[in-house]
Every structure is written in C-alpha cells, then in structure tokens.
Amino acid sequence: MHINLKQALEKLDDSSDEFMELFGHGSLSVEIYKPNKVDKQTPHDKDEIYVVASGTGAFLNGEEISDIGPGDFLFVKAGVKHRFINFTADFSTWVFFYGPKGGEQTKTKDQ
C-alpha cells in the first residue's frame, strides 16, 4: 500500500471535510487531517498517533504544549483532550487510530 501526501491533500481539498480516512486494516484507520483555522476536535475513544506532514504550530496534549513541525511524531492516549493550536495555513497531519475503544492497556516505554 502506498499513499502519496500530495494526492491525499488534493483528495481532501475536493471534499468539504477537514479529515478523510484513506486506509483501514483491522483496528487501524489512517486519515489525513487539515484543520481550517481552528482545531475543533474532541477526545477520541481510541489511541492515536499523528505525524505532522506539513506546516508548523503547537500541540496541546492533556496539559502539555509542544511546538511541532514536519516529521514530528505525536501520541495521544484514548480519551485525552488534545488539539492543534497556532498552526500555519499549510498545516496538515497524518492520523493513525488503532486498538480497542478505551485504548491499549499494556505498559509502554513512556509509563
């Protein structure tokens, strides 16, 4: 499977949505997301990963704020408040949802 960023963004631009699912396999859902001026998302019921595709900004993850740019990896546990803030007009990100509702329960290196 291969998904080209330019083609994914063109496909998204042709829709009226800010995000679009591009691939799914088992519990994995892969989306492209390009918020319009304000990120209005609410906590999700699955764990998720973002990989910033273009643009810069900041990311609120719970109570932590990080500066972000292309190539950055961001992890959000299921149910945690998060959003992109102060992002540039060209900002876009890959989104990967996976695992069960409520999130994975096994220990990881960050715990």
VMD Tcl script that builds the backbone (N, CA, C; Angstrom):
set m [mol new atoms 333]
animate dup $m
set s [atomselect $m all]
$s set {name element resname resid chain x y z} {
  {N N MET 1 A 0.843 -1.176 0.000}
  {CA C MET 1 A 0.000 0.000 0.000}
  {C C MET 1 A 0.883 1.232 0.000}
  {N N HIS 2 A 0.525 2.213 -0.804}
  {CA C HIS 2 A 1.262 3.468 -0.883}
  {C C HIS 2 A 0.258 4.609 -0.972}
  {N N ILE 3 A 0.414 5.612 -0.128}
  {CA C ILE 3 A -0.440 6.801 -0.178}
  {C C ILE 3 A 0.479 8.010 -0.292}
  {N N ASN 4 A 0.302 8.768 -1.331}
  {CA C ASN 4 A 1.097 9.951 -1.607}
  {C C ASN 4 A 0.467 11.154 -0.908}
  {N N LEU 5 A 1.274 11.939 -0.180}
  {CA C LEU 5 A 0.761 13.085 0.569}
  {C C LEU 5 A 0.073 14.101 -0.334}
  {N N LYS 6 A 0.701 14.458 -1.433}
  {CA C LYS 6 A 0.112 15.451 -2.343}
  {C C LYS 6 A -1.265 14.995 -2.835}
  {N N GLN 7 A -1.367 13.741 -3.247}
  {CA C GLN 7 A -2.647 13.215 -3.725}
  {C C GLN 7 A -3.672 13.139 -2.601}
  {N N ALA 8 A -3.237 12.796 -1.396}
  {CA C ALA 8 A -4.155 12.735 -0.251}
  {C C ALA 8 A -4.722 14.114 0.050}
  {N N LEU 9 A -3.866 15.147 0.018}
  {CA C LEU 9 A -4.326 16.506 0.284}
  {C C LEU 9 A -5.241 17.018 -0.829}
  {N N GLU 10 A -4.958 16.661 -2.072}
  {CA C GLU 10 A -5.839 17.047 -3.191}
  {C C GLU 10 A -7.208 16.409 -3.028}
  {N N LYS 11 A -7.231 15.146 -2.650}
  {CA C LYS 11 A -8.492 14.439 -2.433}
  {C C LYS 11 A -9.275 15.097 -1.289}
  {N N LEU 12 A -8.580 15.460 -0.229}
  {CA C LEU 12 A -9.213 16.131 0.900}
  {C C LEU 12 A -9.747 17.503 0.481}
  {N N ASP 13 A -8.968 18.244 -0.284}
  {CA C ASP 13 A -9.393 19.567 -0.754}
  {C C ASP 13 A -10.650 19.490 -1.623}
  {N N ASP 14 A -10.830 18.371 -2.328}
  {CA C ASP 14 A -12.015 18.187 -3.177}
  {C C ASP 14 A -13.272 17.914 -2.367}
  {N N SER 15 A -13.109 17.606 -1.092}
  {CA C SER 15 A -14.256 17.356 -0.217}
  {C C SER 15 A -14.513 18.602 0.629}
  {N N SER 16 A -15.585 18.593 1.362}
  {CA C SER 16 A -15.874 19.721 2.257}
  {C C SER 16 A -15.434 19.412 3.687}
  {N N ASP 17 A -14.724 18.303 3.874}
  {CA C ASP 17 A -14.302 17.869 5.201}
  {C C ASP 17 A -12.888 18.326 5.530}
  {N N GLU 18 A -12.572 18.315 6.820}
  {CA C GLU 18 A -11.218 18.637 7.274}
  {C C GLU 18 A -10.365 17.382 7.438}
  {N N PHE 19 A -10.994 16.213 7.415}
  {CA C PHE 19 A -10.262 14.956 7.531}
  {C C PHE 19 A -10.905 13.922 6.622}
  {N N MET 20 A -10.111 12.904 6.278}
  {CA C MET 20 A -10.611 11.844 5.409}
  {C C MET 20 A -9.864 10.555 5.710}
  {N N GLU 21 A -10.615 9.474 5.882}
  {CA C GLU 21 A -9.978 8.171 6.044}
  {C C GLU 21 A -9.478 7.711 4.683}
  {N N LEU 22 A -8.222 7.285 4.644}
  {CA C LEU 22 A -7.599 6.850 3.399}
  {C C LEU 22 A -7.290 5.364 3.371}
  {N N PHE 23 A -7.221 4.756 4.555}
  {CA C PHE 23 A -6.859 3.341 4.633}
  {C C PHE 23 A -7.356 2.770 5.941}
  {N N GLY 24 A -7.780 1.513 5.902}
  {CA C GLY 24 A -8.153 0.802 7.117}
  {C C GLY 24 A -7.724 -0.647 7.018}
  {N N HIS 25 A -7.301 -1.196 8.145}
  {CA C HIS 25 A -6.921 -2.606 8.216}
  {C C HIS 25 A -7.040 -3.042 9.663}
  {N N GLY 26 A -7.930 -3.992 9.943}
  {CA C GLY 26 A -8.149 -4.403 11.331}
  {C C GLY 26 A -8.578 -3.202 12.152}
  {N N SER 27 A -7.906 -2.955 13.262}
  {CA C SER 27 A -8.272 -1.818 14.117}
  {C C SER 27 A -7.634 -0.510 13.643}
  {N N LEU 28 A -6.745 -0.582 12.641}
  {CA C LEU 28 A -6.035 0.603 12.165}
  {C C LEU 28 A -6.876 1.411 11.190}
  {N N SER 29 A -6.946 2.726 11.427}
  {CA C SER 29 A -7.562 3.671 10.498}
  {C C SER 29 A -6.553 4.776 10.248}
  {N N VAL 30 A -6.254 5.044 8.968}
  {CA C VAL 30 A -5.293 6.077 8.594}
  {C C VAL 30 A -6.065 7.209 7.921}
  {N N GLU 31 A -5.844 8.428 8.418}
  {CA C GLU 31 A -6.538 9.596 7.895}
  {C C GLU 31 A -5.532 10.695 7.566}
  {N N ILE 32 A -5.983 11.631 6.753}
  {CA C ILE 32 A -5.276 12.887 6.556}
  {C C ILE 32 A -6.165 13.953 7.187}
  {N N TYR 33 A -5.555 14.906 7.898}
  {CA C TYR 33 A -6.315 15.928 8.617}
  {C C TYR 33 A -5.705 17.288 8.357}
  {N N LYS 34 A -6.548 18.234 7.975}
  {CA C LYS 34 A -6.102 19.605 7.736}
  {C C LYS 34 A -7.155 20.533 8.332}
  {N N PRO 35 A -6.971 20.924 9.603}
  {CA C PRO 35 A -7.963 21.802 10.233}
  {C C PRO 35 A -7.987 23.178 9.569}
  {N N ASN 36 A -9.156 23.789 9.574}
  {CA C ASN 36 A -9.346 25.107 8.964}
  {C C ASN 36 A -9.370 26.180 10.046}
  {N N LYS 37 A -8.257 26.822 10.282}
  {CA C LYS 37 A -8.064 27.932 11.229}
  {C C LYS 37 A -8.165 27.524 12.698}
  {N N VAL 38 A -9.146 26.695 13.069}
  {CA C VAL 38 A -9.323 26.259 14.461}
  {C C VAL 38 A -9.516 24.749 14.480}
  {N N ASP 39 A -8.791 24.071 15.353}
  {CA C ASP 39 A -8.936 22.628 15.530}
  {C C ASP 39 A -10.055 22.394 16.541}
  {N N LYS 40 A -11.170 21.851 16.081}
  {CA C LYS 40 A -12.353 21.670 16.928}
  {C C LYS 40 A -12.514 20.237 17.445}
  {N N GLN 41 A -11.493 19.411 17.295}
  {CA C GLN 41 A -11.658 18.017 17.683}
  {C C GLN 41 A -11.819 17.842 19.190}
  {N N THR 42 A -12.478 16.770 19.536}
  {CA C THR 42 A -12.695 16.392 20.930}
  {C C THR 42 A -11.963 15.074 21.177}
  {N N PRO 43 A -11.805 14.656 22.431}
  {CA C PRO 43 A -11.093 13.399 22.702}
  {C C PRO 43 A -11.698 12.217 21.934}
  {N N HIS 44 A -10.836 11.314 21.522}
  {CA C HIS 44 A -11.264 10.134 20.772}
  {C C HIS 44 A -11.279 8.901 21.670}
  {N N ASP 45 A -11.996 7.888 21.241}
  {CA C ASP 45 A -12.120 6.691 22.071}
  {C C ASP 45 A -11.053 5.634 21.784}
  {N N LYS 46 A -10.123 5.927 20.866}
  {CA C LYS 46 A -9.006 5.024 20.572}
  {C C LYS 46 A -7.688 5.782 20.743}
  {N N ASP 47 A -6.607 5.057 20.978}
  {CA C ASP 47 A -5.279 5.657 20.960}
  {C C ASP 47 A -5.008 6.165 19.550}
  {N N GLU 48 A -4.195 7.220 19.462}
  {CA C GLU 48 A -3.894 7.739 18.136}
  {C C GLU 48 A -2.488 8.295 18.056}
  {N N ILE 49 A -1.996 8.292 16.843}
  {CA C ILE 49 A -0.685 8.830 16.515}
  {C C ILE 49 A -0.884 9.860 15.417}
  {N N TYR 50 A -0.184 10.977 15.552}
  {CA C TYR 50 A -0.116 11.969 14.487}
  {C C TYR 50 A 1.324 12.029 14.003}
  {N N VAL 51 A 1.504 12.191 12.702}
  {CA C VAL 51 A 2.798 12.512 12.125}
  {C C VAL 51 A 2.563 13.762 11.278}
  {N N VAL 52 A 3.164 14.864 11.699}
  {CA C VAL 52 A 2.952 16.133 11.016}
  {C C VAL 52 A 3.502 16.032 9.596}
  {N N ALA 53 A 2.644 16.339 8.619}
  {CA C ALA 53 A 3.026 16.245 7.207}
  {C C ALA 53 A 3.556 17.565 6.673}
  {N N SER 54 A 2.915 18.666 7.058}
  {CA C SER 54 A 3.335 19.978 6.561}
  {C C SER 54 A 2.919 21.061 7.544}
  {N N GLY 55 A 3.618 22.190 7.460}
  {CA C GLY 55 A 3.305 23.323 8.318}
  {C C GLY 55 A 3.906 23.201 9.707}
  {N N THR 56 A 3.641 24.231 10.504}
  {CA C THR 56 A 4.125 24.262 11.882}
  {C C THR 56 A 3.017 24.765 12.793}
  {N N GLY 57 A 3.243 24.651 14.092}
  {CA C GLY 57 A 2.273 25.126 15.073}
  {C C GLY 57 A 2.641 24.619 16.441}
  {N N ALA 58 A 1.621 24.405 17.241}
  {CA C ALA 58 A 1.802 23.846 18.579}
  {C C ALA 58 A 0.721 22.797 18.794}
  {N N PHE 59 A 0.964 21.913 19.757}
  {CA C PHE 59 A 0.047 20.817 20.037}
  {C C PHE 59 A -0.203 20.741 21.529}
  {N N LEU 60 A -1.469 20.806 21.898}
  {CA C LEU 60 A -1.892 20.634 23.280}
  {C C LEU 60 A -2.282 19.178 23.463}
  {N N ASN 61 A -1.597 18.487 24.388}
  {CA C ASN 61 A -1.855 17.075 24.668}
  {C C ASN 61 A -2.052 16.964 26.172}
  {N N GLY 62 A -3.318 16.921 26.621}
  {CA C GLY 62 A -3.595 16.992 28.050}
  {C C GLY 62 A -3.283 18.390 28.519}
  {N N GLU 63 A -2.284 18.530 29.369}
  {CA C GLU 63 A -1.863 19.845 29.876}
  {C C GLU 63 A -0.537 20.301 29.257}
  {N N GLU 64 A 0.058 19.453 28.411}
  {CA C GLU 64 A 1.372 19.744 27.827}
  {C C GLU 64 A 1.227 20.383 26.452}
  {N N ILE 65 A 2.007 21.436 26.188}
  {CA C ILE 65 A 2.033 22.087 24.877}
  {C C ILE 65 A 3.425 21.927 24.287}
  {N N SER 66 A 3.478 21.488 23.013}
  {CA C SER 66 A 4.754 21.293 22.314}
  {C C SER 66 A 4.718 22.032 20.992}
  {N N ASP 67 A 5.846 22.641 20.599}
  {CA C ASP 67 A 5.991 23.186 19.258}
  {C C ASP 67 A 6.155 22.011 18.303}
  {N N ILE 68 A 5.541 22.112 17.114}
  {CA C ILE 68 A 5.566 20.985 16.180}
  {C C ILE 68 A 5.891 21.446 14.768}
  {N N GLY 69 A 6.413 20.505 13.978}
  {CA C GLY 69 A 6.729 20.755 12.582}
  {C C GLY 69 A 6.774 19.459 11.803}
  {N N PRO 70 A 7.029 19.547 10.491}
  {CA C PRO 70 A 7.024 18.366 9.626}
  {C C PRO 70 A 7.895 17.229 10.163}
  {N N GLY 71 A 7.314 16.042 10.131}
  {CA C GLY 71 A 8.007 14.839 10.571}
  {C C GLY 71 A 7.834 14.517 12.038}
  {N N ASP 72 A 7.286 15.438 12.826}
  {CA C ASP 72 A 7.120 15.183 14.262}
  {C C ASP 72 A 6.077 14.100 14.516}
  {N N PHE 73 A 6.361 13.261 15.499}
  {CA C PHE 73 A 5.506 12.161 15.937}
  {C C PHE 73 A 4.832 12.588 17.235}
  {N N LEU 74 A 3.507 12.413 17.297}
  {CA C LEU 74 A 2.741 12.761 18.493}
  {C C LEU 74 A 1.844 11.583 18.863}
  {N N PHE 75 A 1.832 11.219 20.136}
  {CA C PHE 75 A 0.968 10.134 20.616}
  {C C PHE 75 A -0.045 10.706 21.592}
  {N N VAL 76 A -1.297 10.267 21.441}
  {CA C VAL 76 A -2.372 10.685 22.341}
  {C C VAL 76 A -3.106 9.442 22.812}
  {N N LYS 77 A -3.179 9.278 24.128}
  {CA C LYS 77 A -3.947 8.164 24.693}
  {C C LYS 77 A -5.435 8.418 24.494}
  {N N ALA 78 A -6.184 7.352 24.338}
  {CA C ALA 78 A -7.634 7.448 24.191}
  {C C ALA 78 A -8.219 8.276 25.329}
  {N N GLY 79 A -9.159 9.166 24.995}
  {CA C GLY 79 A -9.869 9.945 25.999}
  {C C GLY 79 A -9.177 11.219 26.452}
  {N N VAL 80 A -7.953 11.487 25.989}
  {CA C VAL 80 A -7.211 12.671 26.431}
  {C C VAL 80 A -7.570 13.876 25.553}
  {N N LYS 81 A -7.827 15.016 26.188}
  {CA C LYS 81 A -8.092 16.268 25.483}
  {C C LYS 81 A -6.839 16.681 24.727}
  {N N HIS 82 A -7.001 17.013 23.445}
  {CA C HIS 82 A -5.867 17.433 22.632}
  {C C HIS 82 A -6.355 18.260 21.452}
  {N N ARG 83 A -5.447 19.099 20.940}
  {CA C ARG 83 A -5.763 19.876 19.733}
  {C C ARG 83 A -4.508 20.581 19.241}
  {N N PHE 84 A -4.562 20.937 17.958}
  {CA C PHE 84 A -3.501 21.727 17.349}
  {C C PHE 84 A -3.851 23.197 17.537}
  {N N ILE 85 A -2.848 24.008 17.868}
  {CA C ILE 85 A -3.064 25.434 18.091}
  {C C ILE 85 A -1.991 26.242 17.367}
  {N N ASN 86 A -2.325 27.481 17.056}
  {CA C ASN 86 A -1.368 28.405 16.424}
  {C C ASN 86 A -0.661 27.786 15.222}
  {N N PHE 87 A -1.414 27.073 14.391}
  {CA C PHE 87 A -0.799 26.392 13.249}
  {C C PHE 87 A -0.893 27.260 11.983}
  {N N THR 88 A 0.047 27.011 11.071}
  {CA C THR 88 A 0.107 27.743 9.812}
  {C C THR 88 A -0.987 27.257 8.856}
  {N N ALA 89 A -1.294 28.075 7.850}
  {CA C ALA 89 A -2.358 27.748 6.890}
  {C C ALA 89 A -2.059 26.469 6.109}
  {N N ASP 90 A -0.786 26.116 5.963}
  {CA C ASP 90 A -0.424 24.902 5.213}
  {C C ASP 90 A -0.312 23.663 6.103}
  {N N PHE 91 A -0.753 23.774 7.361}
  {CA C PHE 91 A -0.628 22.650 8.291}
  {C C PHE 91 A -1.491 21.469 7.856}
  {N N SER 92 A -0.904 20.276 7.906}
  {CA C SER 92 A -1.636 19.016 7.720}
  {C C SER 92 A -0.908 17.918 8.471}
  {N N THR 93 A -1.638 16.869 8.797}
  {CA C THR 93 A -1.041 15.775 9.556}
  {C C THR 93 A -1.678 14.442 9.182}
  {N N TRP 94 A -0.869 13.408 9.209}
  {CA C TRP 94 A -1.383 12.046 9.120}
  {C C TRP 94 A -1.936 11.686 10.491}
  {N N VAL 95 A -3.011 10.914 10.524}
  {CA C VAL 95 A -3.621 10.460 11.774}
  {C C VAL 95 A -3.758 8.946 11.705}
  {N N PHE 96 A -3.342 8.273 12.775}
  {CA C PHE 96 A -3.438 6.810 12.851}
  {C C PHE 96 A -4.204 6.447 14.119}
  {N N PHE 97 A -5.415 5.946 13.976}
  {CA C PHE 97 A -6.184 5.420 15.108}
  {C C PHE 97 A -5.975 3.905 15.129}
  {N N TYR 98 A -5.857 3.340 16.329}
  {CA C TYR 98 A -5.653 1.891 16.396}
  {C C TYR 98 A -6.090 1.360 17.753}
  {N N GLY 99 A -6.226 0.043 17.819}
  {CA C GLY 99 A -6.506 -0.639 19.075}
  {C C GLY 99 A -7.966 -0.581 19.477}
  {N N PRO 100 A -8.242 -1.076 20.683}
  {CA C PRO 100 A -9.624 -1.144 21.155}
  {C C PRO 100 A -10.133 0.205 21.661}
  {N N LYS 101 A -11.439 0.342 21.729}
  {CA C LYS 101 A -12.022 1.520 22.367}
  {C C LYS 101 A -11.535 1.575 23.800}
  {N N GLY 102 A -11.179 2.751 24.257}
  {CA C GLY 102 A -10.601 2.905 25.589}
  {C C GLY 102 A -9.093 2.867 25.589}
  {N N GLY 103 A -8.486 2.445 24.462}
  {CA C GLY 103 A -7.034 2.444 24.326}
  {C C GLY 103 A -6.368 1.166 24.784}
  {N N GLU 104 A -5.115 1.030 24.417}
  {CA C GLU 104 A -4.287 -0.107 24.824}
  {C C GLU 104 A -4.032 -0.030 26.328}
  {N N GLN 105 A -3.938 -1.157 26.974}
  {CA C GLN 105 A -3.738 -1.180 28.414}
  {C C GLN 105 A -2.376 -1.723 28.822}
  {N N THR 106 A -1.553 -2.114 27.851}
  {CA C THR 106 A -0.246 -2.669 28.191}
  {C C THR 106 A 0.751 -1.556 28.475}
  {N N LYS 107 A 1.772 -1.872 29.244}
  {CA C LYS 107 A 2.812 -0.894 29.560}
  {C C LYS 107 A 3.635 -0.584 28.324}
  {N N THR 108 A 4.032 0.662 28.211}
  {CA C THR 108 A 4.924 1.083 27.132}
  {C C THR 108 A 6.137 1.764 27.750}
  {N N LYS 109 A 7.104 2.132 26.945}
  {CA C LYS 109 A 8.333 2.758 27.448}
  {C C LYS 109 A 8.089 4.076 28.175}
  {N N ASP 110 A 6.963 4.759 27.874}
  {CA C ASP 110 A 6.728 6.063 28.494}
  {C C ASP 110 A 6.038 5.949 29.850}
  {N N GLN 111 A 5.682 4.770 30.288}
  {CA C GLN 111 A 4.956 4.630 31.562}
  {C C GLN 111 A 5.885 4.272 32.691}
}
mol reanalyze $m
mol bondsrecalc $m
mol representation Tube
mol addrep $m
